[in-house]
Amino acid sequence: MDRTAGIKSDNKGLTLLEILISVCLLMILLMPISSALLTSVKINAKARTLLTATDVAQSIMEDISEKTYTECLSTMKSLENASKARSAKLIGFSAIDGDKFNDSSNVSKVSFPGGIAPVTINSTSLGANTSLISNNKGLNAKFAEIMKGYTGKKQLIYALDSNSLLMYMGYVGVSSKGKVYDVIISFLPLARTSTDQFYTYEVFLDVYDAKDSAGRLNAPMVSLKTGIRAQ
């Protein structure tokens, strides 16, 4: 005797419409989660980039803070003069990016378009030098334009006023942990009056994303400031 004869069987399963509705509901449920994950990935990537930029800034600034302005200027001139004769590695600045920026073949002196107004210490033309700090952003922007000409290279460049009392340095193409940065450093004398005999230098260091050329004219990723002795 067949015991299943009186039992009805339904083997139709899910229809295509039911499957589509289920998939749509699942996607609706997953969208907030995937959006949150994507946002988290972007935030973490940005944080890693910022952390790496900070490491680059600190490495360069720590080395500069151990020198006087006279020593920084002398180091730049020594590297540049060596590059005119032959490629050589000298005792220079930070060994960032495999010490490539202490290779004299990667060092050059540049000039500001239109030049820089000469700075004079112990003279009536000093102007208290507070104007140098207020004008620093504008000079940074001009220097950033010069750095664009070295895009794709690893180059340490510098510019001086005619009296060698004001200096701008630029690291072009610093590679660290898969990211590339440009760094601008300005050395501003802080003699407050025209008769100052002893004064310090304010050093401003700004790190920019090398791929963001417009960003160099706006807010840097990282900014540091320190003071060093003139000599």
MARDOZA-79948 format. One record per residue (C-alpha): residue number from 0; x, y, z. Coordinates in nm, 2 decimals, decimal comma, always signed. Layout:
BEGIN
  pos      xx      yy      zz
  NUM       X       Y       Z
...
***
This chain:
BEGIN
  pos      xx      yy      zz
    0   +0,00   +0,00   +0,00
    1   +0,13   +0,34   -0,10
    2   +0,13   +0,56   +0,22
    3   +0,22   +0,88   +0,03
    4   -0,08   +0,86   -0,20
    5   -0,28   +1,11   +0,01
    6   +0,00   +1,36   +0,06
    7   +0,02   +1,65   -0,18
    8   +0,36   +1,75   -0,31
    9   +0,47   +2,11   -0,41
   10   +0,81   +2,11   -0,59
   11   +0,77   +2,44   -0,77
   12   +1,04   +2,61   -0,56
   13   +1,11   +2,99   -0,58
   14   +0,99   +3,19   -0,88
   15   +1,22   +3,42   -1,06
   16   +1,03   +3,72   -0,92
   17   +1,08   +3,59   -0,56
   18   +1,45   +3,55   -0,62
   19   +1,48   +3,91   -0,76
   20   +1,30   +4,05   -0,46
   21   +1,52   +3,86   -0,22
   22   +1,84   +3,99   -0,40
   23   +1,71   +4,35   -0,39
   24   +1,63   +4,32   -0,02
   25   +1,98   +4,18   +0,04
   26   +2,14   +4,47   -0,15
   27   +1,94   +4,72   +0,04
   28   +2,06   +4,57   +0,36
   29   +2,42   +4,56   +0,25
   30   +2,45   +4,91   +0,10
   31   +2,49   +5,09   +0,44
   32   +2,75   +4,83   +0,55
   33   +2,95   +4,85   +0,22
   34   +2,93   +5,23   +0,24
   35   +3,06   +5,23   +0,59
   36   +3,35   +4,99   +0,50
   37   +3,44   +5,21   +0,20
   38   +3,45   +5,52   +0,41
   39   +3,66   +5,34   +0,67
   40   +3,91   +5,23   +0,41
   41   +3,94   +5,59   +0,27
   42   +3,99   +5,73   +0,62
   43   +4,25   +5,48   +0,71
   44   +4,44   +5,54   +0,38
   45   +4,43   +5,92   +0,44
   46   +4,55   +5,87   +0,80
   47   +4,84   +5,65   +0,68
   48   +4,94   +5,92   +0,42
   49   +4,93   +6,19   +0,68
   50   +5,13   +5,98   +0,92
   51   +5,40   +5,91   +0,66
   52   +5,40   +6,29   +0,57
   53   +5,46   +6,36   +0,94
   54   +5,75   +6,12   +0,96
   55   +5,91   +6,28   +0,65
   56   +5,86   +6,63   +0,81
   57   +6,01   +6,53   +1,14
   58   +6,31   +6,35   +0,99
   59   +6,41   +6,66   +0,79
   60   +6,33   +6,91   +1,07
   61   +6,52   +6,71   +1,34
   62   +6,83   +6,74   +1,13
   63   +6,79   +7,11   +1,06
   64   +6,72   +7,19   +1,42
   65   +7,06   +7,06   +1,52
   66   +7,23   +7,31   +1,29
   67   +7,27   +7,68   +1,28
   68   +7,16   +7,89   +0,98
   69   +7,53   +7,94   +0,88
   70   +7,58   +7,56   +0,89
   71   +7,27   +7,50   +0,68
   72   +7,38   +7,75   +0,42
   73   +7,73   +7,61   +0,42
   74   +7,60   +7,26   +0,37
   75   +7,38   +7,37   +0,07
   76   +7,67   +7,55   -0,10
   77   +7,90   +7,25   -0,04
   78   +7,65   +7,01   -0,20
   79   +7,59   +7,25   -0,49
   80   +7,96   +7,31   -0,56
   81   +8,04   +6,94   -0,54
   82   +7,77   +6,88   -0,81
   83   +7,95   +7,11   -1,05
   84   +8,26   +6,90   -1,03
   85   +8,13   +6,54   -0,99
   86   +7,86   +6,34   -0,83
   87   +7,94   +6,29   -0,46
   88   +7,77   +6,21   -0,13
   89   +7,86   +6,46   +0,14
   90   +7,76   +6,50   +0,50
   91   +7,44   +6,70   +0,43
   92   +7,09   +6,69   +0,57
   93   +6,85   +6,41   +0,66
   94   +6,92   +6,07   +0,50
   95   +6,55   +6,06   +0,40
   96   +6,46   +5,85   +0,09
   97   +6,78   +5,64   +0,09
   98   +7,00   +5,95   +0,13
   99   +6,93   +6,05   -0,23
  100   +6,91   +6,42   -0,15
  101   +7,26   +6,43   -0,01
  102   +7,39   +6,32   -0,36
  103   +7,54   +6,63   -0,50
  104   +7,41   +6,55   -0,85
  105   +7,06   +6,60   -0,72
  106   +7,13   +6,95   -0,57
  107   +7,09   +7,28   -0,75
  108   +7,05   +7,65   -0,68
  109   +6,76   +7,84   -0,83
  110   +6,64   +8,20   -0,86
  111   +6,30   +8,35   -0,77
  112   +6,12   +8,50   -1,07
  113   +6,20   +8,87   -1,02
  114   +6,44   +8,79   -0,74
  115   +6,39   +8,84   -0,36
  116   +6,42   +9,18   -0,20
  117   +6,75   +9,16   -0,02
  118   +6,74   +9,12   +0,36
  119   +6,99   +9,33   +0,56
  120   +7,07   +9,29   +0,93
  121   +7,20   +9,59   +1,13
  122   +7,07   +9,83   +0,87
  123   +6,78  +10,07   +0,84
  124   +6,65   +9,85   +0,55
  125   +6,58   +9,56   +0,79
  126   +6,21   +9,64   +0,83
  127   +6,19   +9,45   +1,16
  128   +6,15   +9,12   +0,96
  129   +5,80   +9,06   +1,08
  130   +5,71   +9,14   +0,72
  131   +5,91   +8,83   +0,61
  132   +5,68   +8,61   +0,81
  133   +5,36   +8,77   +0,68
  134   +5,49   +8,74   +0,32
  135   +5,62   +8,39   +0,36
  136   +5,30   +8,23   +0,21
  137   +5,35   +8,43   -0,10
  138   +5,71   +8,34   -0,14
  139   +5,62   +7,98   -0,07
  140   +5,38   +7,99   -0,36
  141   +5,65   +8,13   -0,59
  142   +5,90   +7,87   -0,48
  143   +5,63   +7,59   -0,54
  144   +5,61   +7,71   -0,90
  145   +5,98   +7,67   -0,94
  146   +5,96   +7,32   -0,80
  147   +5,71   +7,22   -1,06
  148   +5,99   +7,23   -1,32
  149   +6,15   +6,94   -1,14
  150   +5,84   +6,72   -1,12
  151   +5,93   +6,35   -1,17
  152   +6,28   +6,40   -1,04
  153   +6,45   +6,38   -0,70
  154   +6,60   +6,72   -0,65
  155   +6,70   +6,94   -0,36
  156   +6,69   +7,30   -0,46
  157   +6,75   +7,62   -0,28
  158   +6,72   +8,00   -0,34
  159   +6,87   +8,30   -0,15
  160   +6,83   +8,67   -0,13
  161   +7,13   +8,87   -0,26
  162   +7,28   +8,89   +0,09
  163   +7,24   +8,52   +0,17
  164   +7,04   +8,60   +0,48
  165   +6,71   +8,45   +0,36
  166   +6,69   +8,10   +0,23
  167   +6,43   +7,87   +0,08
  168   +6,49   +7,49   +0,04
  169   +6,28   +7,25   -0,16
  170   +6,28   +6,87   -0,15
  171   +6,12   +6,75   -0,48
  172   +5,99   +6,39   -0,50
  173   +6,05   +6,25   -0,15
  174   +5,94   +5,88   -0,16
  175   +5,83   +5,71   +0,16
  176   +5,61   +5,40   +0,21
  177   +5,47   +5,42   -0,14
  178   +5,38   +5,79   -0,13
  179   +5,56   +6,09   -0,29
  180   +5,59   +6,43   -0,12
  181   +5,73   +6,77   -0,19
  182   +5,88   +6,97   +0,10
  183   +5,93   +7,35   +0,13
  184   +6,15   +7,49   +0,40
  185   +6,19   +7,87   +0,47
  186   +6,46   +8,02   +0,69
  187   +6,36   +8,37   +0,81
  188   +6,59   +8,59   +1,02
  189   +6,41   +8,72   +1,33
  190   +6,62   +9,03   +1,41
  191   +6,36   +9,26   +1,56
  192   +6,54   +9,59   +1,52
  193   +6,80   +9,73   +1,28
  194   +7,06   +9,72   +1,56
  195   +7,02   +9,35   +1,67
  196   +7,36   +9,19   +1,72
  197   +7,22   +8,84   +1,82
  198   +6,92   +8,69   +1,66
  199   +6,76   +8,36   +1,57
  200   +6,60   +8,22   +1,26
  201   +6,25   +8,09   +1,24
  202   +6,23   +7,78   +1,02
  203   +5,90   +7,68   +0,86
  204   +5,86   +7,34   +0,70
  205   +5,56   +7,24   +0,49
  206   +5,49   +6,90   +0,33
  207   +5,27   +6,86   +0,03
  208   +5,13   +6,57   -0,18
  209   +5,36   +6,57   -0,49
  210   +5,06   +6,48   -0,70
  211   +4,85   +6,77   -0,58
  212   +5,03   +7,06   -0,76
  213   +4,74   +7,30   -0,67
  214   +4,76   +7,20   -0,31
  215   +5,11   +7,36   -0,28
  216   +4,94   +7,70   -0,32
  217   +4,69   +7,62   -0,04
  218   +4,71   +7,43   +0,28
  219   +5,00   +7,19   +0,33
  220   +4,95   +6,84   +0,46
  221   +5,19   +6,89   +0,75
  222   +5,35   +7,21   +0,89
  223   +5,63   +7,23   +1,14
  224   +5,81   +7,53   +1,29
  225   +6,13   +7,56   +1,49
  226   +6,40   +7,81   +1,58
  227   +6,77   +7,79   +1,52
  228   +7,07   +8,01   +1,60
  229   +7,21   +8,23   +1,32
  230   +7,56   +8,11   +1,38
***
